[in-house]
């Protein structure tokens, strides 16, 4: 164990900001720190101090991914002298462990919480026997999900601190689930202080309408400027990622597609090899490598398609900004010819990424006060409305849309539409394959995500059209029956199928036929 861990200036400021928030009476708070800021160092320092001051309490660190639980536990013991137990899959902490490293996927399961309580206090013990006083949530922009909310509700007396790289002003769905933002630090500050390397933007005319030409351009850049170096290419679909992998391999470049189809131990080993400088030189992916993955030896990132938000862009580019031997920058190649890219788009989104979290204030106390003033009852109510709408979407089996809502991949204006007109579908309809027209429509507006269904796409298109000024006519809304007041496109198709078979002469079905004839059912 090290005699003393020297905190960086902003890390110490973050801890002081948390203390100030606690002193002001807040029990839940968010801290906004860029990727590469050393959050685990902050976690260790906070947990060590907390357990020393509260000898009968436990602290829990929750990750969204399970890749680094064992490594984190080892660091806690080696660097801070804190013995940490791991609760993950079939693995449980030991009875005396007061620091628990876990994942959302494991700790959300009530049986595992109770199982640990029984281990600690016997078969009659409840959750209170765990004496959990501190909960730290890494990647807390996922905290809007029902799983995280269930965890916090199970331990209402615990102090909850969320950490994210996502800027709070553009991220109300995350930060407003906490009572305040205790600290925020910009990516530009970490670059200026030498803790991250700068991204170097290269606007490149990738023709995303001509896949072969786009792939050829990427390969030319890799061979000409990054031969033998580690790179990541972010694409739109699994099929596209796999296709580029094959073409790269045929071109003499070692590559691997890392998608939702590639998971478990094989993926973990591949990513570990990649970090260590072994394995493939190029990874092709969709969104799998946007959070929870860092590789300091990464030298180039390719983003040929337009991104839908600063959050997505930050998470992608942030993968490559950690310093490494001989590394002075990370090259970021973005598509200047992608559909919907306006002049200045990439410079604007890069500037927002670098400076989000920067305030006009000189110290953490001013920043905390600013964050408190920025938090309003109106915004909190809006957040709860979004979360409740997302829960309803999840119950309907619309998993893709749910994920986009809770990870803030949809603009606030679209969420407002969905709050007022909740997406609907049947269980069967929730699995219907997206149409080619819908995919192209969403692609062109930077809203497409692989795996969306027809009904999810319909809900998004309906909301986006209204945001863009489209106002449906009165005869586009159902006037009678179960779905009265809804737009025809928002009614589950199965409903019209039932009416066609059993109540073909009903006024509601006649309204539907008239709508289809007039508007083509679009």
C-alpha positions as CSV (number, residue, x, y, z in Angstrom):
1,X,0.0,0.0,0.0
2,X,1.2,3.5,-0.9
3,X,1.9,5.7,2.2
4,X,0.1,8.5,0.5
5,X,-1.9,9.0,-2.7
6,X,-1.2,12.4,-4.2
7,X,-4.4,13.7,-5.7
8,X,-4.4,16.0,-8.7
9,X,-5.7,19.5,-8.1
10,X,-9.1,18.9,-9.7
11,X,-9.5,15.6,-7.9
12,X,-9.0,17.3,-4.6
13,X,-11.5,20.0,-5.7
14,X,-14.0,17.3,-6.5
15,X,-13.8,15.8,-3.1
16,X,-14.0,19.2,-1.4
17,X,-17.1,19.9,-3.6
18,X,-18.7,16.7,-2.4
19,X,-18.0,17.7,1.2
20,X,-19.5,21.1,0.7
21,X,-22.7,19.6,-0.8
22,X,-23.0,17.3,2.2
23,X,-22.6,20.1,4.6
24,X,-25.3,22.0,2.8
25,X,-27.7,19.1,3.4
26,X,-27.7,17.3,0.1
27,X,-27.8,13.5,0.2
28,X,-27.6,12.8,-3.5
29,X,-25.2,14.5,-5.9
30,X,-23.5,14.2,-9.3
31,X,-19.9,14.9,-10.2
32,X,-19.1,15.6,-13.9
33,X,-15.5,14.7,-14.8
34,X,-14.1,13.8,-18.3
35,X,-12.9,10.4,-19.3
36,X,-9.3,9.9,-18.2
37,X,-9.7,12.1,-15.1
38,X,-8.9,9.2,-12.7
39,X,-12.3,8.6,-11.2
40,X,-11.1,5.4,-9.5
41,X,-8.5,7.4,-7.6
42,X,-11.3,9.7,-6.3
43,X,-13.5,6.7,-5.4
44,X,-10.7,5.1,-3.4
45,X,-9.9,8.3,-1.5
46,X,-13.6,9.0,-0.7
47,X,-14.3,5.4,0.4
48,X,-11.2,5.2,2.6
49,X,-12.1,8.4,4.3
50,X,-15.8,7.5,4.7
51,X,-15.1,4.0,6.2
52,X,-12.5,5.5,8.6
53,X,-15.1,8.0,9.9
54,X,-18.0,5.5,9.9
55,X,-16.6,2.2,11.2
56,X,-20.0,0.4,11.2
57,X,-21.0,1.4,7.7
58,X,-20.4,-0.1,4.2
59,X,-19.7,1.6,0.9
60,X,-20.9,0.3,-2.5
61,X,-19.4,1.2,-5.9
62,X,-21.7,0.4,-8.8
63,X,-20.4,0.1,-12.4
64,X,-22.5,-0.1,-15.5
65,X,-20.1,-2.7,-16.9
66,X,-18.4,-5.7,-15.3
67,X,-15.1,-5.5,-17.0
68,X,-13.0,-3.9,-14.3
69,X,-14.6,-5.0,-11.0
70,X,-11.7,-7.3,-9.9
71,X,-9.0,-4.8,-11.0
72,X,-10.8,-2.0,-9.1
73,X,-11.0,-4.2,-6.0
74,X,-7.2,-4.9,-6.2
75,X,-6.4,-1.2,-6.6
76,X,-8.5,-0.4,-3.5
77,X,-6.4,-2.8,-1.4
78,X,-3.0,-2.0,-3.0
79,X,-3.3,1.8,-3.0
80,X,-5.6,2.6,-0.1
81,X,-5.5,-0.4,2.1
82,X,-9.2,-1.0,1.7
83,X,-10.2,-4.6,1.4
84,X,-13.0,-4.7,-1.2
85,X,-15.3,-7.6,-1.9
86,X,-16.9,-8.2,-5.3
87,X,-20.6,-8.9,-5.8
88,X,-20.9,-10.0,-9.4
89,X,-22.6,-13.0,-11.1
90,X,-22.1,-15.9,-8.7
91,X,-19.5,-14.2,-6.7
92,X,-20.3,-12.7,-3.2
93,X,-18.2,-10.6,-0.8
94,X,-17.0,-12.0,2.5
95,X,-19.0,-11.2,5.6
96,X,-16.5,-8.7,6.9
97,X,-16.0,-6.8,3.7
98,X,-17.1,-3.2,4.2
99,X,-16.4,-2.0,0.6
100,X,-18.3,-3.7,-2.1
101,X,-17.5,-3.4,-5.9
102,X,-20.5,-4.5,-8.0
103,X,-22.3,-3.9,-11.2
104,X,-25.8,-2.6,-11.9
105,X,-26.7,-5.9,-13.5
106,X,-25.9,-7.8,-10.3
107,X,-26.8,-5.4,-7.6
108,X,-30.2,-4.6,-9.0
109,X,-31.3,-8.2,-8.3
110,X,-33.2,-8.2,-5.0
111,X,-32.3,-11.8,-4.3
112,X,-28.6,-10.9,-4.4
113,X,-29.1,-8.0,-2.0
114,X,-31.0,-10.2,0.4
115,X,-28.5,-13.0,-0.1
116,X,-25.7,-10.7,1.0
117,X,-27.8,-9.5,3.9
118,X,-28.3,-13.1,5.0
119,X,-24.5,-13.7,4.7
120,X,-23.8,-10.7,7.0
121,X,-26.7,-10.9,9.5
122,X,-28.2,-14.4,9.3
123,X,-31.3,-15.8,7.6
124,X,-33.7,-13.4,9.3
125,X,-31.7,-10.3,8.4
126,X,-33.0,-7.6,6.1
127,X,-31.3,-5.0,3.9
128,X,-30.8,-2.6,6.9
129,X,-28.3,-5.1,8.3
130,X,-25.9,-4.3,5.5
131,X,-25.6,-0.7,6.9
132,X,-24.9,0.7,3.5
133,X,-24.1,4.4,4.0
134,X,-22.4,5.4,0.8
135,X,-23.3,4.4,-2.8
136,X,-21.0,5.6,-5.7
137,X,-22.4,5.2,-9.2
138,X,-20.0,5.2,-12.0
139,X,-21.3,6.2,-15.5
140,X,-24.3,7.7,-13.7
141,X,-25.9,9.0,-16.9
142,X,-27.5,5.5,-16.9
143,X,-29.1,6.3,-13.5
144,X,-32.4,7.2,-15.1
145,X,-33.1,3.5,-15.7
146,X,-35.5,1.6,-13.5
147,X,-32.7,-0.7,-12.3
148,X,-30.7,2.1,-10.8
149,X,-33.7,3.8,-9.3
150,X,-34.7,0.5,-7.7
151,X,-31.2,0.2,-6.1
152,X,-31.4,3.7,-4.6
153,X,-35.0,3.1,-3.3
154,X,-33.8,-0.1,-1.6
155,X,-31.2,2.0,0.4
156,X,-33.0,5.4,1.0
157,X,-30.7,6.4,3.9
158,X,-27.5,6.1,1.9
159,X,-25.5,9.0,0.6
160,X,-25.5,8.6,-3.3
161,X,-22.8,10.1,-5.5
162,X,-22.9,9.7,-9.3
163,X,-19.9,10.2,-11.6
164,X,-20.2,10.9,-15.3
165,X,-18.3,12.4,-18.2
166,X,-21.5,13.8,-19.5
167,X,-21.9,17.6,-19.1
168,X,-24.7,18.5,-16.7
169,X,-26.2,21.4,-18.6
170,X,-26.9,19.3,-21.6
171,X,-27.8,16.3,-19.5
172,X,-30.9,17.0,-17.4
173,X,-32.1,13.4,-17.5
174,X,-29.0,12.4,-15.6
175,X,-28.2,15.3,-13.2
176,X,-31.7,16.1,-12.2
177,X,-32.0,12.6,-10.6
178,X,-29.6,14.0,-8.1
179,X,-30.2,17.0,-5.8
180,X,-27.2,19.0,-7.0
181,X,-24.1,18.9,-9.1
182,X,-21.2,18.9,-6.6
183,X,-18.4,19.4,-9.0
184,X,-17.7,19.8,-12.7
185,X,-14.5,19.9,-14.7
186,X,-14.0,20.4,-18.4
187,X,-12.0,18.2,-20.8
188,X,-10.1,21.3,-22.0
189,X,-8.7,21.8,-18.5
190,X,-7.3,18.3,-18.3
191,X,-5.7,18.8,-21.7
192,X,-4.3,22.2,-20.7
193,X,-2.8,20.6,-17.5
194,X,-1.3,17.7,-19.5
195,X,-3.6,14.9,-18.1
196,X,-5.1,14.2,-21.5
197,X,-3.9,14.6,-25.1
198,X,-5.8,16.9,-27.4
199,X,-8.0,15.6,-30.2
200,X,-6.9,16.7,-33.6
201,X,-10.0,17.1,-35.9
202,X,-9.7,16.0,-39.6
203,X,-12.8,16.7,-41.6
204,X,-12.8,14.1,-44.3
205,X,-15.1,13.7,-47.3
206,X,-16.3,10.2,-46.4
207,X,-19.2,9.5,-48.8
208,X,-21.6,7.6,-46.5
209,X,-24.0,7.1,-49.4
210,X,-21.3,5.1,-51.2
211,X,-20.2,2.4,-48.8
212,X,-17.3,1.1,-51.0
213,X,-15.9,4.6,-51.4
214,X,-16.2,5.3,-47.7
215,X,-14.4,2.1,-46.8
216,X,-11.7,2.8,-49.4
217,X,-11.1,6.3,-47.8
218,X,-10.8,4.8,-44.3
219,X,-8.3,2.1,-45.4
220,X,-6.2,4.7,-47.3
221,X,-5.9,6.8,-44.2
222,X,-5.1,3.9,-41.9
223,X,-2.4,2.6,-44.3
224,X,-0.9,6.0,-45.1
225,X,-0.9,7.6,-41.6
226,X,-1.6,4.9,-38.9
227,X,-0.1,1.7,-40.2
228,X,0.5,-0.6,-37.2
229,X,-1.2,1.8,-34.8
230,X,-4.4,1.2,-32.8
231,X,-7.6,2.7,-34.3
232,X,-11.4,2.5,-33.8
233,X,-14.0,2.9,-36.5
234,X,-17.6,3.8,-35.4
235,X,-20.2,2.7,-37.9
236,X,-24.0,2.4,-38.1
237,X,-24.9,-1.3,-38.2
238,X,-23.4,-4.7,-37.1
239,X,-23.4,-5.8,-40.8
240,X,-21.4,-2.7,-41.7
241,X,-18.9,-3.3,-38.9
242,X,-18.4,-6.9,-39.9
243,X,-18.1,-6.1,-43.6
244,X,-15.4,-3.5,-43.0
245,X,-13.6,-5.9,-40.7
246,X,-13.4,-8.4,-43.6
247,X,-12.3,-5.7,-46.1
248,X,-9.6,-4.5,-43.7
249,X,-8.3,-8.0,-43.2
250,X,-8.2,-8.7,-46.9
251,X,-6.2,-5.4,-47.3
252,X,-3.6,-6.7,-44.9
253,X,-4.8,-4.7,-41.8
254,X,-5.6,-6.8,-38.7
255,X,-9.1,-6.0,-37.6
256,X,-12.0,-7.2,-35.4
257,X,-15.6,-6.3,-35.3
258,X,-16.7,-5.6,-31.7
259,X,-20.5,-5.6,-31.6
260,X,-23.3,-6.8,-29.4
261,X,-22.9,-10.2,-31.1
262,X,-19.4,-10.5,-29.7
263,X,-19.5,-10.7,-25.9
264,X,-18.3,-12.5,-22.7
265,X,-14.8,-13.7,-22.0
266,X,-13.7,-13.7,-25.7
267,X,-14.5,-10.0,-26.0
268,X,-12.9,-9.2,-22.6
269,X,-9.7,-10.9,-23.7
270,X,-9.6,-9.2,-27.1
271,X,-10.0,-5.7,-25.5
272,X,-7.3,-6.5,-22.9
273,X,-5.0,-7.6,-25.7
274,X,-5.8,-4.4,-27.6
275,X,-4.9,-2.3,-24.6
276,X,-1.6,-4.1,-24.1
277,X,-0.6,-3.5,-27.8
278,X,-1.4,-7.0,-29.0
279,X,-4.4,-8.3,-31.0
280,X,-5.9,-6.4,-33.9
281,X,-4.8,-2.9,-34.9
282,X,-8.3,-1.8,-35.8
283,X,-11.6,-2.3,-34.0
284,X,-14.9,-1.7,-36.0
285,X,-17.9,-1.1,-33.8
286,X,-21.3,0.7,-33.4
287,X,-21.8,1.9,-29.9
288,X,-20.2,-1.0,-27.9
289,X,-17.0,0.9,-27.3
290,X,-18.4,4.3,-26.3
291,X,-18.4,3.8,-22.5
292,X,-16.4,1.7,-20.1
293,X,-13.5,1.1,-22.5
294,X,-10.3,3.0,-22.5
295,X,-7.0,2.2,-24.3
296,X,-4.2,4.8,-23.9
297,X,-2.4,3.3,-27.0
298,X,-5.4,4.4,-29.3
299,X,-4.1,6.8,-31.9
300,X,-6.9,7.3,-34.3
301,X,-10.8,7.4,-34.2
302,X,-13.0,7.4,-37.3
303,X,-16.6,8.8,-37.2
304,X,-17.8,8.9,-40.8
305,X,-21.5,9.4,-39.8
306,X,-23.1,12.4,-38.1
307,X,-23.5,12.0,-34.4
308,X,-26.8,12.8,-32.7
309,X,-25.5,14.5,-29.5
310,X,-22.5,15.9,-27.7
311,X,-22.8,13.0,-25.3
312,X,-22.2,10.4,-28.0
313,X,-19.4,12.4,-29.5
314,X,-17.7,12.9,-26.1
315,X,-17.9,9.2,-25.2
316,X,-16.4,8.2,-28.6
317,X,-13.6,10.7,-28.7
318,X,-12.9,10.3,-25.0
319,X,-11.7,6.8,-25.7
320,X,-8.5,8.1,-27.3
321,X,-7.4,11.0,-25.2
322,X,-5.5,9.1,-22.4
323,X,-1.8,9.8,-22.6
324,X,0.7,7.1,-23.6
325,X,4.4,6.9,-24.3
326,X,5.2,9.1,-27.3
327,X,1.6,10.1,-27.8
328,X,1.0,13.8,-28.2
329,X,-2.5,13.8,-29.8
330,X,-5.4,11.6,-31.0
331,X,-6.4,12.0,-34.6
332,X,-10.2,12.1,-35.1
333,X,-11.5,11.6,-38.6
334,X,-15.0,12.8,-39.1
335,X,-17.3,12.7,-42.2
336,X,-17.7,16.1,-43.8
337,X,-19.9,14.6,-46.5
338,X,-22.4,12.7,-44.3
339,X,-26.1,13.6,-44.8
340,X,-27.3,16.4,-42.6
341,X,-23.8,17.8,-41.8
342,X,-23.9,21.6,-41.9
343,X,-20.8,23.7,-42.3
344,X,-19.1,24.2,-38.9
345,X,-20.9,21.2,-37.3
346,X,-17.8,19.3,-36.3
347,X,-16.0,22.4,-35.0
348,X,-19.0,23.3,-33.0
349,X,-19.6,19.9,-31.4
350,X,-15.9,19.5,-30.7
351,X,-15.8,22.9,-28.9
352,X,-18.9,21.9,-26.8
353,X,-17.2,18.6,-25.9
354,X,-14.0,20.3,-24.8
355,X,-15.6,23.1,-22.8
356,X,-18.7,21.5,-21.2
357,X,-18.2,21.6,-17.5
358,X,-16.2,24.8,-17.6
359,X,-17.7,27.5,-15.4
360,X,-16.9,31.2,-14.9
361,X,-16.2,30.6,-11.3
362,X,-12.9,30.4,-9.5
363,X,-13.5,27.6,-7.0
364,X,-15.7,24.6,-6.2
365,X,-17.9,26.5,-3.7
366,X,-19.0,28.9,-6.5
367,X,-19.5,26.0,-8.9
368,X,-21.7,24.1,-6.4
369,X,-23.8,27.3,-5.7
370,X,-24.2,27.7,-9.5
371,X,-25.3,24.1,-9.9
372,X,-27.8,24.5,-7.1
373,X,-29.3,27.6,-8.7
374,X,-29.5,25.8,-12.0
375,X,-31.6,23.0,-10.4
376,X,-35.3,23.9,-10.3
377,X,-38.5,22.1,-9.3
378,X,-39.7,22.5,-12.9
379,X,-36.7,20.6,-14.3
380,X,-37.0,17.9,-11.6
381,X,-40.6,17.3,-12.5
382,X,-39.7,17.2,-16.2
383,X,-37.1,14.5,-15.4
384,X,-39.6,12.4,-13.5
385,X,-42.0,12.7,-16.4
386,X,-39.3,11.4,-18.7
387,X,-38.3,8.5,-16.4
388,X,-42.0,7.5,-16.0
389,X,-42.5,7.6,-19.7
390,X,-39.4,5.5,-20.2
391,X,-40.6,2.9,-17.8
392,X,-43.9,2.6,-19.7
393,X,-41.9,2.2,-23.0
394,X,-39.8,-0.6,-21.3
395,X,-43.0,-2.4,-20.2
396,X,-44.2,-2.5,-23.8
397,X,-41.0,-4.3,-24.8
398,X,-39.6,-1.3,-26.7
399,X,-36.1,-1.9,-25.4
400,X,-34.2,0.1,-28.1
401,X,-36.2,3.2,-27.6
402,X,-36.0,2.8,-23.8
403,X,-32.2,2.7,-24.0
404,X,-32.1,5.8,-26.2
405,X,-34.3,7.7,-23.8
406,X,-32.3,6.9,-20.6
407,X,-28.9,7.4,-22.2
408,X,-30.0,10.8,-23.6
409,X,-29.7,10.0,-27.3
410,X,-32.9,11.9,-28.1
411,X,-33.3,15.7,-28.1
412,X,-35.3,17.2,-25.2
413,X,-37.9,18.5,-27.7
414,X,-38.6,14.9,-28.8
415,X,-38.9,13.7,-25.3
416,X,-41.4,16.5,-24.6
417,X,-43.6,15.2,-27.5
418,X,-43.3,11.6,-26.2
419,X,-44.3,12.7,-22.7
420,X,-47.5,14.2,-24.1
421,X,-48.1,11.4,-26.6
422,X,-46.7,8.2,-25.1
423,X,-45.4,5.7,-27.6
424,X,-47.7,2.6,-27.9
425,X,-47.5,-0.9,-29.3
426,X,-48.4,-4.4,-28.7
427,X,-45.9,-7.0,-27.4
428,X,-45.9,-8.6,-30.8
429,X,-45.7,-5.2,-32.6
430,X,-42.7,-4.3,-30.4
431,X,-40.6,-6.9,-32.3
432,X,-41.6,-6.0,-35.9
433,X,-38.6,-5.2,-38.1
434,X,-37.9,-1.6,-39.0
435,X,-38.7,-0.7,-42.6
436,X,-36.1,0.5,-45.1
437,X,-37.8,3.8,-45.4
438,X,-37.8,4.4,-41.6
439,X,-34.1,3.5,-41.4
440,X,-33.2,5.9,-44.1
441,X,-35.3,8.6,-42.6
442,X,-33.7,8.3,-39.1
443,X,-30.2,7.9,-40.6
444,X,-30.5,11.2,-42.4
445,X,-31.3,13.0,-39.1
446,X,-28.7,11.3,-37.0
447,X,-31.3,9.4,-34.9
448,X,-30.8,5.8,-36.1
449,X,-29.6,3.1,-33.7
450,X,-29.1,-0.5,-34.7
451,X,-31.8,-2.8,-33.5
452,X,-34.7,-0.4,-33.5
453,X,-38.1,-1.9,-34.4
454,X,-40.8,-0.6,-36.7
455,X,-42.9,0.8,-33.8
456,X,-40.0,2.4,-32.1
457,X,-39.0,4.0,-35.3
458,X,-42.6,5.2,-35.9
459,X,-42.7,6.8,-32.4
460,X,-39.4,8.6,-33.1
461,X,-40.4,9.8,-36.5
462,X,-43.8,11.0,-35.2
463,X,-42.1,13.0,-32.5
464,X,-39.3,14.4,-34.7
465,X,-41.8,15.6,-37.4
466,X,-43.7,17.6,-34.7
467,X,-40.4,19.1,-33.4
468,X,-39.6,20.2,-37.0
469,X,-43.0,22.0,-37.3
470,X,-45.3,19.3,-38.8
471,X,-48.8,19.7,-37.5
472,X,-51.2,16.8,-38.3
473,X,-54.8,17.6,-39.4
474,X,-57.7,16.8,-37.1
475,X,-58.7,13.8,-39.3
476,X,-55.4,12.1,-38.5
477,X,-56.5,11.5,-34.9
478,X,-58.7,8.7,-33.7
479,X,-62.1,10.1,-32.6
480,X,-63.7,7.1,-31.0
481,X,-62.9,3.9,-29.2
482,X,-60.1,2.7,-27.0
483,X,-57.4,4.9,-28.6
484,X,-59.4,8.1,-28.9
485,X,-57.2,11.2,-29.2
486,X,-54.2,9.4,-30.5
487,X,-52.7,9.9,-33.9
488,X,-53.4,6.9,-36.1
489,X,-49.8,6.1,-36.6
490,X,-49.3,5.8,-32.8
491,X,-51.9,3.0,-32.4
492,X,-50.5,-0.6,-32.4
493,X,-51.1,-2.2,-35.8
494,X,-52.5,-5.3,-34.0
495,X,-55.4,-3.2,-32.9
496,X,-56.5,-2.5,-36.5
497,X,-56.0,-6.1,-37.3
498,X,-58.5,-7.1,-34.6
499,X,-61.0,-4.6,-35.7
500,X,-60.7,-5.8,-39.3
501,X,-61.5,-9.3,-38.3
502,X,-64.2,-8.7,-35.8
503,X,-65.5,-5.2,-36.1
504,X,-65.0,-4.2,-39.7
505,X,-68.1,-2.1,-39.7
506,X,-67.4,-0.1,-36.5
507,X,-67.1,3.7,-36.7
508,X,-63.5,3.5,-35.5
509,X,-62.3,1.1,-38.2
510,X,-64.1,3.2,-40.8
511,X,-62.1,6.2,-39.6
512,X,-58.9,4.2,-39.9
513,X,-59.7,3.2,-43.5
514,X,-60.4,6.8,-44.4
515,X,-57.1,7.8,-42.8
516,X,-55.2,5.2,-44.8
517,X,-56.9,6.2,-48.0
518,X,-56.1,9.9,-47.5
519,X,-52.6,9.6,-46.0
520,X,-51.4,6.2,-47.1
521,X,-51.1,5.0,-43.6
522,X,-47.9,7.0,-43.1
